[in-house]
């Protein structure tokens, strides 16, 4: 998925979800609220493949919303933690060569995954190949206060991450879409209020690509 992956470190994997229940609890709640809003655009979606599922935090949450979830990650350590913590349907695999036939899942979801992929074009190509209804991305915004803070970090995770702006994400996904497909985004994790906005400067970008029924 990328060179120099930090996620094979057992210590990082074992403590990965601690952030969601401590200092990151409010941020995680806002991220989930935005992702849930984007999920609501797909009223017929039942199956979701989360690519780059890590320890399964978001996969477990989406399963609780009633979806049939498949959690894929390249890291065997992260997969082990996901099975231990959440008992999910987990698959070890590479985002750039998904081990599934075309149109295998209603939705593909990638939350803080694209930042760690060495070839995002190939990964998105694979995501669109196996999706029936669409794609949802959750990405840290490069043009935000939060993005600036992450870029200053020198730890093993964010020091290797590539952040994106909403415009860059739209440009990336547009290479795989047609005029009939519906691309929309909102941002969350604003410094002064907990909601979402169409303005492109919130710390967390939620982007949805709803594929036209003509493509299916």
N, C-alpha and C positions, 0 to 999 in steps of 0.2 A: 504493500500500500504506500509506503514511503521508505526512503533510506533513513537510517538512524532512528528507527522507531523507539520511543522511550517506554512503550507500553508492555514490553516483555520483562520489565523489572518487577519482580514479585512484590517488593515493598510499595511501589507505586500502585500496582493493581490492588493490593490488600487494603490500601487506605484511600482508594480513589473515590468511593462514595461518601466518605466522611464529610467532604466539603458540602454536599447537598443537604446535610442535616445539621450543619453548624453555620459558619459564616455565609455560606452560599444558599441558605434555605429560601430567603426572599427572592433572590435572583432565579433560582430554580422554579419557584412558583410562577413568576412572571413569564419565564420561558415556556413552561407547560401551558399556561393560559393562551399564549400566542399560537403554539403548535396546535392546541385543541381547536382554536378558531379556524385555523387552516384546514384541519381534518374535517370540520363540519361542512366544508365545501363539497365533500365527496359523500353524498348521502347513501350511495350504493356500495361503498367500499367495505370489505370484510377482512381481507388479508393484507398484512403489511410486512415487508421485509425492511428491518432497520439495518442499514449498512454502516459498519463502524460502531457497533452497539456497545462496545466496551464491557463494563461489568453489568450491563443490563438495566440500568436505572430507568431510562426512558422506555425501553421495551416493556419492562414490568408495569410501568404506569399506563402505557397504551393498552396493554392486555387488560388492565382493570377497567378501561373504557369500553370493553366488549369486542375488541378486534382479535383476530387470530394472528399472533405475532411469531415471526421468525427472526432471530437475532444472529447477525453475521459479523464476525470480526476476524482479522488476520492474526491476532495475538492469542496463542493458546493459553497464556496466563490469564488474560481477560475473560476468555471463554470459561475457564475453570472457575473464576470468581463469579461469573454470571450464573453458572449452574449451581454453585454453592449458595448464593444469596437468594436466587429467585426461581430456580427450577424452570427455566425457559427452554424453548426449542432452539438450541444454539447450533450454529454451523461455523466451522473455521474455514475462512475463504478470503480471497483477495477482491477488493472492490474493483480492480481493473480487469478481472476475469471471473465474473460471477458464475458459479457452478449450477446454473439453472437455465431451462429453455426460455425462449422469448415469451413475453407476456405471462409470466408465472404468478405475479402478484398484482393485486389491485393498486397498491401504492408502494413506492420506495421512499423511505425516510432516512435522511442523513443529518444528524445533529452533532455539531462540532466535530465533523469528520473530514469535510473537504479541506480544512486547514492543514491536515496532516497527510494528504495524498500527493505524491510526487507528480502524477499526471492527471490533473482534474478533468481534462477533456476525455481521456479514455474511461475514467470512472463514471462520468456522466453519460457517456455513450452506452456503457453497460447498464446503468440505471434505467435509462429510457428504453433499452432493449427489453428488459424483463418486466417493465411496468405496463399495466393495462389502462389505468385511469390517470395516473399522474405521479408527480414527484414533489416532496416537501424537503426543503433545506432549512437548517438552523445553523447560522454562521455568526461568529463574532465580527462586528463591524470595524473595519480598519479606520474609518473616519468617524470615530467616537472617542469620548473620554475613556471608556472601558478598553477600547482597542489600543489606545495610547499606553494605558497602564500595562496591558498584557505585553506590549512590545518592549517595555522596559524590564520585564522579568528576565532573569538569567537562569531559571530552573531548567530541568531536563525536558519539560513538556512544551511550554510556550516559546522557548528559545528556538525551537525548530518549526514553529507553526507559520503558515502563510495566511494572513488575514485578507478579507475582501470587503469591498464596498457593495451596496445594492446595485449600482450601475455595472460593476464588474461581474456580479453574479448573473444579472440579466443578459449581459453580453455572452457569458459562457453558455447558459441554457438556450439562448436564441439560436445557437448553431444546430440544435436538435428539434426545433419547434417550427410550426407553420403559423400562418395568420389566423387560423381557426382555433389554435390553442390559447388558453387563457393564463397569462402570467401576472401574478400579483404579489405584493410584499407589504409587510409592515415591520416596524422596529419596536423593540422594547428595551428595558433596562436603561431608562432615562435617569439622569442624576436627581431630578427634582419631583418626579411623579411616577406612580407605579403602572401607568397604563401603556397602551400601544399607540403608535402614530404612523401616518404615511410619510412623515418627514424622515429623511435618510440618515439621521445622525444618532439614533438610539444604539446602545451597545450590542444588541442582539438582533440579527436580521432573521425574520421568518419569511421564506419565499415559497410560493406554491406555483406549480405548473400543472394546470388541468388540461389533459389531452382531449382534443375534439373526438367525438364519437365516430367521426368519419375515418379516424386513423385505426380504430379497433377492429 
